[in-house]
């Protein structure tokens, strides 16, 4: 079994375990390469029919090409798509100009929390990876959040032999991370092998491409000539630039990502 | 593409024996530490008037972590010319042992780090013991800080002998014992002239000699049912092949139910039906006949089936904040089975750092201790010993919501043979506890029968009550038949202290009334 097969099987096992243990599941689909790979794996795990809804937290700042791609794929793959927006914050004019931390927290984290409260989801699949950003590396595969959405990273229960912690108090929800062991390069090699369609913003245009997709005002394309998946893979093998270099919220202030994440940011 | 699959390693050892420095060194010597980061460490060390220290890479993050959890874990990936490596747990966590165990349980190999000046210490032994309990067999020992003892061969050999002796007592034979200085880079990537007396592999050479251990070849088939998907007019049994291979058309048997079946198809999404699936593969299986088996049943080939196990003796490590207590009830999870079990014996309680047996026939196991224990299961499950098949020979123990311990199965015993039914005599002479008459059946998972003496009924007639603590629903059924037959009242409560039935009798024998839904004769 090669490396990608091993990762694929690990993720499928996690999906099936979660589906068996939790009634009210949903999956966050940010439209990016990771959560689209996650969606592909969910289709594999459940023989083509994803048994839970997909949630896109729409901040109103997403690139039109992301929205077009989202709607096209949702239709083609026949998924149950929920688009969630923190309408109140959008109406009151939340924007990065008034502070990126507040904007991310209101439009993404609170947008997600409102949806969880409304729909009562008990488990949320997320496409985060250990290698992508500091605080994500310490995650467990099944990671509980309390009713205030907080993550107690200092005292996490052990997780061994694929025996996940799946019984939680009623006021908690659990984040489930089937891609934790994957690297950015694994994702692209898998996308190539499986021929998973990705949003074209990842491909170089006029010497620039997006390494990571986010909101238009806070996400910048990086200099790159990689216009095909093959070229992206070659680029990743030699680059020294971090994946999230173009994501402004990571660099706004020290530890901002970690603060956002301890409050419940994916 | 990399030539070989990623190897997952964990670094264990006593605090201050040089783990941070070693990680920094491994990144640097494999070209995995960005130049920018190297210069940053250099600058900081110069500013503080200290010699260059790789540990600073980790220490700096450590300080940051006092107030947050940022850690540059992209750095936990490094590469040799052979293959990529992942260091599963980076250092510096408060609950270090829990993380070490979480990491080691997923690792292919371990580096056990020992300070050459200090020698083997408490956590060296504890970690080594945990590695052994987790079944990790690919271990390299790195005897570090040899620069502090002048690269003396006799000192290295002293430490080597000490650690080899200890490892042997926990069943580990290290593949290599390498003399190193992580700080100065001796025998990490290249052989050091300062240890000319050493002709073995470098540390990276030793790591490159290990193998990924995901695949378990050569063992009998074990396919635990994970879930059942019904749709398109068929039932698909989803699961992962834990060992052996699963072939379409083969005759197979489920354990513990003993149901037999012929495999019709082995399926994956978007792929033509597979002739067979191998260890590690998640597949869906259909059978030629309609079957009804539950999650937790294990498919194997006829003649090679695991036992339907009623009792498990195990070596267990305990991480719970509350002690593990004799006669208490726990949930065990083994492969996809989940079973309630009573801790029926704590044969030996062991100090996990000295391996000393601190108590025999104990009542409790404390946090960080290891013990040899026996669990009586409330219903049978399919299990193997760890020696026969590690995938079905290990389990975790849940307390409340969380995993609080793990164990490896040393011995299994199947259902008691017929005739071993426990007979409980209910007589007028009962042990009287402060809160009344009390019979404890909470450790009797097997079949139970009751014999009732006339004196027993008479005593209840005098207004006494008897409480019975139960283990199985089967016992509840028998007691309710008994109550029905003898005209007794009963209450049943399932609470924090277990399942409890109280038997009583109200009024004289002739009174025709009902109590709690049961007729009183």
HADDOCK unambig.tbl for C-alpha pairs under 7 A between the chains (distance, minus, plus):
assign (segid A and resid 2 and name CA) (segid B and resid 5 and name CA) 6.83 0.50 0.50
assign (segid A and resid 3 and name CA) (segid B and resid 5 and name CA) 5.51 0.50 0.50
assign (segid A and resid 9 and name CA) (segid B and resid 280 and name CA) 6.97 0.50 0.50
assign (segid A and resid 9 and name CA) (segid B and resid 281 and name CA) 5.93 0.50 0.50
assign (segid A and resid 9 and name CA) (segid B and resid 282 and name CA) 5.64 0.50 0.50
assign (segid A and resid 12 and name CA) (segid B and resid 282 and name CA) 6.88 0.50 0.50
assign (segid A and resid 13 and name CA) (segid B and resid 282 and name CA) 6.63 0.50 0.50
assign (segid A and resid 20 and name CA) (segid B and resid 227 and name CA) 6.51 0.50 0.50
assign (segid A and resid 44 and name CA) (segid B and resid 269 and name CA) 5.31 0.50 0.50
assign (segid A and resid 47 and name CA) (segid B and resid 269 and name CA) 4.84 0.50 0.50
assign (segid A and resid 48 and name CA) (segid B and resid 269 and name CA) 6.56 0.50 0.50
assign (segid A and resid 131 and name CA) (segid B and resid 73 and name CA) 6.23 0.50 0.50
assign (segid A and resid 131 and name CA) (segid B and resid 74 and name CA) 4.81 0.50 0.50
assign (segid A and resid 132 and name CA) (segid B and resid 74 and name CA) 6.94 0.50 0.50
assign (segid A and resid 134 and name CA) (segid B and resid 70 and name CA) 5.11 0.50 0.50
assign (segid A and resid 134 and name CA) (segid B and resid 71 and name CA) 4.88 0.50 0.50
assign (segid A and resid 134 and name CA) (segid B and resid 72 and name CA) 5.21 0.50 0.50
assign (segid A and resid 134 and name CA) (segid B and resid 73 and name CA) 5.76 0.50 0.50
assign (segid A and resid 135 and name CA) (segid B and resid 69 and name CA) 5.89 0.50 0.50
assign (segid A and resid 135 and name CA) (segid B and resid 70 and name CA) 5.36 0.50 0.50
assign (segid A and resid 135 and name CA) (segid B and resid 71 and name CA) 6.63 0.50 0.50
assign (segid A and resid 137 and name CA) (segid B and resid 73 and name CA) 6.14 0.50 0.50
assign (segid A and resid 154 and name CA) (segid B and resid 94 and name CA) 6.85 0.50 0.50
assign (segid A and resid 155 and name CA) (segid B and resid 95 and name CA) 6.63 0.50 0.50
assign (segid A and resid 157 and name CA) (segid B and resid 402 and name CA) 6.34 0.50 0.50
assign (segid A and resid 157 and name CA) (segid B and resid 403 and name CA) 6.51 0.50 0.50
assign (segid A and resid 158 and name CA) (segid B and resid 98 and name CA) 5.44 0.50 0.50
assign (segid A and resid 158 and name CA) (segid B and resid 99 and name CA) 6.62 0.50 0.50
assign (segid A and resid 158 and name CA) (segid B and resid 102 and name CA) 5.55 0.50 0.50
assign (segid A and resid 158 and name CA) (segid B and resid 403 and name CA) 6.40 0.50 0.50
assign (segid A and resid 159 and name CA) (segid B and resid 102 and name CA) 5.41 0.50 0.50
assign (segid A and resid 160 and name CA) (segid B and resid 102 and name CA) 5.37 0.50 0.50
assign (segid A and resid 160 and name CA) (segid B and resid 105 and name CA) 5.66 0.50 0.50
assign (segid A and resid 161 and name CA) (segid B and resid 105 and name CA) 6.25 0.50 0.50
assign (segid A and resid 163 and name CA) (segid B and resid 333 and name CA) 7.00 0.50 0.50
assign (segid A and resid 165 and name CA) (segid B and resid 401 and name CA) 6.99 0.50 0.50
assign (segid A and resid 165 and name CA) (segid B and resid 402 and name CA) 5.68 0.50 0.50
assign (segid A and resid 165 and name CA) (segid B and resid 403 and name CA) 6.53 0.50 0.50
assign (segid A and resid 167 and name CA) (segid B and resid 401 and name CA) 5.13 0.50 0.50
assign (segid A and resid 168 and name CA) (segid B and resid 401 and name CA) 5.59 0.50 0.50
assign (segid A and resid 255 and name CA) (segid B and resid 70 and name CA) 6.92 0.50 0.50
assign (segid A and resid 258 and name CA) (segid B and resid 69 and name CA) 6.80 0.50 0.50
assign (segid A and resid 258 and name CA) (segid B and resid 70 and name CA) 6.68 0.50 0.50
